[in-house]
Each structure stands twice: as C-alpha cells, then as structure tokens.
Amino acid sequence: MRPAPLRLKKDQERRLLAGHAWVYSNEVDRDATPLRDLEPGQPVELIAQRGRWLGHGYANPHSLICARLVSRRRGQPLGPALLVQRIRAALALRERLYQAPFYRLVHGEGDGLPGLVVDRYGDLLAVQFTTAGIERLAPSVLAALEQVLRPRRLVLRNDAPVRELEGLDQQIAWALGDDPGEIELSEGGVRFAVSPGGGQKTGWFLDQADNRLAQHRFGSARRVLDVCCYLGAWGLQAAAAGAQRVICVDSAGSALTQVSTNAARNGLAQRIEPVHGDAFEVLQALRDDGARFDRVILDPPAFIKRRKDAREGSRAYERLNRLGLRLLEPGGLLITSSCSFHFGRDALLHAVQAAARRNEQELQLLLAGGQGPDHPTHPAIPETAYLKTLFLRVLPAG
C-alpha cells in the first residue's frame, strides 16, 4: 500500500526534528489529513505544515500516539529491506556485548523499530508486536528474523497489556517450532529455568541482569529479603554470593514454586525461604515479627502505567520503600527499582528519601542503574529510559 500523507499542525514538527519519533493525535492537521480515514497500521509519510517532508512511519487513528516515525530517508520506507538492515545492526551490537545468546535482540525505538520487541534465548526467539503498524508487517518481520538468525523456534508473545491501547487482541502462538517448556539460562554462574512461552514478559526480566550482578560490588549479606521476586533472580544471586538466609516474597504461588526449583538446581535450597503473599502485607508482618535484614531488594511491577496514575503510584512507591527500610539494619543496603516510565529516577529517589525521613533514617546513594545495554534508550525519547534501580545504604545512627 502506498504511504498516505499525514500533515502536522503548525510548529508540531519541532519534536520530530529534535529526534523524537512519536506523533500525538492532537498534533495532526485533521482538515488536511483526516485521521479517521486511515487504517490502523497504515504506512504514512509525515509532513510539516509548510510542506517539509519529515519521514516514513505508520499510523493508528485509534491510539493517542497516532503515528510513529521509522525512517528519515525518503528512499528507505518501512519494509523488508529496512527490517533486515536494522535487525542485523541490533544483532551486531549484542554479539559485541554478550558471550552467550541470551538477551533482548530488538528493543523498539531504541533499535529504530517502534512496536517490535524480540528476546533471544539461544535458538528460540520470543517476539512481541505492540503496535498495529508492526503487527501489519508481521510476515515481513518474521521473514527478516529467520533470514538473519535462523531460529529453530519462534513464539509470538502478543499478550502484553499495551496492545489494548492499539486495539489489538492478546494471544500467544508458536510461529516456528513447538513449545519446549522450560529452558535453562545462566546469569553470573547461577542457573535458572525459564519459560519463554508462558512466563511473565517473555519468561525472564533481561533488563535487570546488570543490576542483579552489580549487587556483588557491595559484598555479601548474611540476611536478604527479595520482594516481588518472580523466579528468584535477585535472591539466588545473593545466596550464591554467601547469604545464609534469603526470604523470597511474591504474590504468585507458581513463581515461588519456580524459586524453589531454581534454588535446588543450584544447591541453594537450604538458604531460600519462599513466602507467598502481598508485598505490603508481608513487609508489615515481618516488621511486626521483629525481622531484620542486611539487604532488602524491592523490584515491584509498575505502579504507574498511565500518567494520571502518577500521584497514587508515587504514594505506593513511598509506602513500599518505607516498609522495606524499616527492616534494614543500620549500614544495610536497600536496592529499589521502578519500571514505570512515567516515574523518573529523580521521582523514585524523592519517594525513597521521603520514606527514609518518615522513618528518621539517613541514606547514602551508592549507585544508580538502568536497563542493560541490550535495552538501548533513544536519546530523544525519554520514555524509552523506563527502568531505574537505586542502591542506597542506611547510615548508622549517630
């Protein structure tokens, strides 16, 4: 289909010229190019009000982000050739960074392919289409992945809630090969069984890998609390580094079963104590019981999924961190994260500091981490820098 022109209102091209790739519905000149006439995912050419050509992209009239710019070269529209080129470029980066083929291969805007996420687990690829524009190109995307990587298995993990914003349904389907069930990966010498066809996200939180290993910079801790632990990635790393007691908390019983299995896989079962329950309730119960820890790890799901949730979500982050800080021994380490892209690093730090002051505690910020380099951020799109992980020490009193 030939790209349709999508003309912007006066001065609305400034953000795109600065490098951003999103167009919002209120930035479109609807008289010149009625959005309602476009099909979801239809290719478009973005044009400034005075006629300046801006780039190739795709549109979705039913989404607040009504268009995404993909290419700034006239002779390089979004199609099979561009897909192969950008997937090869993404692969070249990962092959320089990682010895083993377990990483995020394509990270949407960060790799110049808005709406496409690909996680690699050896010869298995887990693919997510999060926009109508990329889903419309699904056959070309899959063909490009097969051409560049020759995978044995490929699963479409189109079950992300963000698809609802694009008017897309949710499903999991195997496009190549069959479901192998659990596969094994190693992180920092610790072995984990993950399920790309059925686990959270695509089976593993690859974005936190560097941060999980960074905790070793601060030495071993005797007693560790890992809250919202999922498969125990943080806690098992701590146990492998010498922790004698690690409590792993999660609201999903199935995840805790996996924690126990992974602990046994690494000979750490005697040091791991899975606890099923709501994070806030378990933290309060531990406080009531007088429990104390040398390290508390808080890695919750996003509390702020929409901008309008910011106030309530900020309170949740502050409350969670206040409860966690209360359980730390003086000199203990708090590792706290947020994956809410509407909640920046400064906002997270402010929430943690507010929690500490309410507890009459003093903190030192030792390290601030983000997503790993296989999740590259786009310098002009702050929304792509979604992960924040802070390492803070509770100062001894006096």
N, C-alpha and C positions, 0 to 999 in steps of 0.2 A: 504494500500500500504506500502511495506517495505521501510524504510528510505534509501535514496541514500547517498553515501558518498560525502562530499563536502570538498575537501582538500584545505588548505590555502597555500600561498607562505611563504617563509622563514621569520620568526620573526613576521608574521602578526597576530599571536595568542596573542600577548602581551596585547592588549587592552581587549580582551575577558577574559584573565586570571586575569586582574585587575577588572573585574566585568561588563564591558560593554556588550551589547547584540546584537550589530549590526555588520554585515559584509558588506563591500562595494565591488562592483564588481571588482575593481582593486586589491583587496586583495586575490582573488581566483587564485589558480593554474589551469588555463584553460586547460593545457595539460593533467594534471592528471584527472580533472573532468570538462569537457566542460559544461559551464553554459547553452549553447543553448540546451543541451539535457534534461534539467529539465523542468518540467511543472510549471506554476505559482501556488504557494501554496504547492508544493510538500514537504513532510517531508524529512528532511536530518539529517545526523549525521556530525557534524563539526569536522574536524580532522586537527591537525597541520602538517606541512611539514614532520616532522620526525616521524609521526605516532601517536602522542599523541591524545587520544580521548578527545574532549572538551565539547560536549554536543549535545542534541537534539534540532532541530529547524525546520524552514521551509524556503523555498527559493522562489524567484521570479526573473528569469533571465532577466526580462524586467525592473527592478527597479534598481536605483542607490544603494539603500540598498538591496542587492541581497539575504540576509539571515538574520534571526533573531533567536537568541538563546533563547530557552524557558526553558529548563531543563538541569542541570548539572549532573544529576544522570542517569546512564545507564538504570536502571530499572524503570525510570519514564518518558516515552515518552509523547509527547503531544497527549492526547486522553481523553475520557470521565472521567476517574478516576481523572486525573490531573486537568481537568476543574472544577469538583465538589469540589475538595480539595481547589483550590485557590479561588474560588468564596465564599466558606464558610469562608476562612480566611479573605477575604475582608469584608464580612458581619460582622464578629465578631468585626473588628476594628470600623466600622461605628456605630454599635449598642452601643459601649462604648462611642463614641463621640457625638452622636446626640439623642435627645429625640424623635423627630419626624422623620418618614421615608422619608425625602426629602434630597437627597444627591447624589453625584457620588458614585456608588457602586463599579465599576471597572474602574481603570484608567491606562489601557495599561501596559507599562513596570513597572510603579510604583507598580502594583499589580501582577507582574510576568506573565501577559497575553498580550504580544505585539499585537497591532492591534485591541484590544477589549476595547470598552468604553460602560459602562452601567450607565445611570442615573435613579434614583429611585424617583418616585412621588407617594408615598403611594403604592397602589396595581397595579400601572402602571409602566412598565419598558420601557425606551427608549434605544434601543441598536444600536450601530454603529460598523460595521466591516470596518476597514480602511486598511486592508491588504488582499492580496489574500490567505495567509495561514490561517487566521482566517475565511474568508468567506468560504473556502473549508470545514471548520469544523462547519459550521452554524447549521446543525441539532443537533450535539452534544452540541454546546454552548446553544442552546435554551432548549434542554432537561435538561441540568445541571441547568440553571436558574429556570426552572419550578420545578425541584426537590428540590432546596434549598429554593426558595422564594414563590412558589405557587402564582404567579401573576394572576390577573384577566384580565389584558390587557398587550400586548407587541407589541410595534411598532418598526419596523426596520427603523432607520433614516440613511439610506445609501445614503445621499445626500451631504456628506462632500466633498469639492473640492480635498482633499488629496487623495481620491480614484482614481483620474485620474492618479496619479503617479504610481499606481499599475495596471493600465489597467482595472479598474473596472468601471462599469456604475453607474449612480446615480438614486436612486429611494427611495420612501417612501412606506412602505407596513405594514399592520397590520397582524402580525403572530398569534395573540391571541386576541380575543375580537374585539370590534369596537372602532372607534374614539369618545371619549366623548366630543370633542371640548375643551372648556376651563375648567381647574380645578383650584382650589384655593390653594395657599400655604401662609404661614405666615413667615415673616422674621423680627425679632426684634419687633414683635407685629403689624407690618404693613402687610396688606393683599393684595395679588396680584393674578390676574387671568393670567394663562399662558396656552400655547397650545403646549404640547409635540409632537403632530402630525404635527405641521406646523410652529412653531416659529423658530427663529434663534437658531443655535446649536440644543439643544433638548427642546427649549422653555424658558430656563432660564439660566443665567450665574451663575451657582452654585459656580464657582471658586472664585468669588469676595465677597461672602457672609460675610466672616470675616472682610474684609477690609471696606465694607459698614458700618458694625456695629462699626468698630474702629473709624470712624469719630466722634462718640459721645464723645470720650475721649477728644476732643478739644473744647467741649462746643457747644452751639447752635450759628448759624449765622443768621443774620437778612435777608440778601440778598444772594441768592445762584444761581449759574449758573451751570447746569448739561449738559455737551456737549457729544454728542453721547449717549444719554440717554436710548435708546431702550424702555423698558417698564416703565422707571422712577424709577428704584430701588434705585439709589443714591439720587435723588432729593426728592422722597417721604419720605425717611428716614430723610432727613434734615428738611422737612416740619413738620413731626411728632414730631421732637425734638424742634420745635419752630420757624423755619424760617418763616418769614412773606411773602416773595416773592421768588418763585423758578421758574426760566426760564429753561425749558427742551428743548434741541435742538436735532433734529435728521433729517436725510435726508429721512426717510421713514414715509410717512403720516400715514400708517397703525399702526406703532408703537406709534405715537403721539395720535392716537385715543384711543389706549390701555392705554396710560398715563392718559388721561382724565378720562377714565372709572375707573382705579385704584385709581385715586385721589378722585373721587366721592365715591368709595367704602369705603374709609377711612375718609370721611368728610373733605377732604383737597382741594376740588375743587377751593375754593376762593383764595388759595395761589399758585396754579400751573398755569403757563403760557406756553403752548406748542408753540414752534416756529419751523416751517418746513424750512429746508434749509441745504446747505453745511456748515460743521463746520467752515471752514476757512472764508467763506464769512459772516456768521452770526457773528463770533467773530469780524471781521473787522467792520461790520455795527454797532455793539454795541459800539465799540471804537469810531467810528465817531459820535455816538449819545451821547457820554459822560457818558455811563452807568458805574457804579462801583458796585463791589460785595465784600462781606466779605469772600466768599468761591467760588472757581472755581474748578470744577471737570472735568477732561479730561480723558475719557475712550474710546479711539478710537479703531476701528478694527486694525488688524495687518498691519502696513505699510511695513513690510519686511517679505515676505513669502518665499523668496529664498535668499540664501547667496549673490547672485550677485546684489540683490536689496538694499544692506546694505547702500551704500552711499546716494542714493536718499531717502531711507526711513529715514535715520538719519536726513537729512535736513527737512523732513516733521515733524518729532517729534520736532525738534528745533523750527520750524516755528509755529507749533500749540501751543507749550508752551510759546513762546514769545507773541503771541496774547492773550493767557489766562492770563499771568502775567500782561499784560498792563491793564487789567480790575480789578485788585485786589487793594483794599485799603491797605495802609500800615498796617502791622500787620495781614493781611488776610492770609488765608490758601489755598494753591494750592494742590489738590490731583490729581496726574497724573499717568497714567498707560501705560504699553506696554505689549501686549500678543505675541510679536514677539520673538520666542525663539532664533533667530539669533541676537537679540539685548539685551545684558545682562544688569543687573542692573547698573553696572558702566557706560555703554554706555548711558543709559537713564539719569542717573544723570549728566553726562557730557553734554548731549544735553540741559537739563534744566538749568544747570549752565551757559552754553554759551548763552542761551536765556536771562537769567537774566542780564548777563553782558552787552549784547547789549542794554537792557532796562535801564542800570545803576541802577539795583536793587541788593540788598544783600539778600541772602536766609539763612535759617536755616533748616537743615534736621531733622525732628522730629521723623519720623517713616518710616521704610521700610518694606513693607509687600509683601507676595507672595500668591500663591494659597492656599486654605484651606487644612486641613489635609485629606479631602476626595479626594484630588488630590495629593497623595503622590509622591514625586520625588524619582528617583533612584539615590543613591549617586554616582554611577559610570557613570551615563548618564546625563550630564549637560543639554542636550536638553529637558529633562523632566521638568526642572525648568523654565517654559516658562513665567509665569506671574510675573510682577514687578509692585508694586504700591507704590509711594512715597508720603509722607505727608510733605510739606515744608511751612514754614512761611516766608512771605516777611517782612523783618525788616523795622521798621520805619526809615525815613531818619534822619541823624544827630547822 
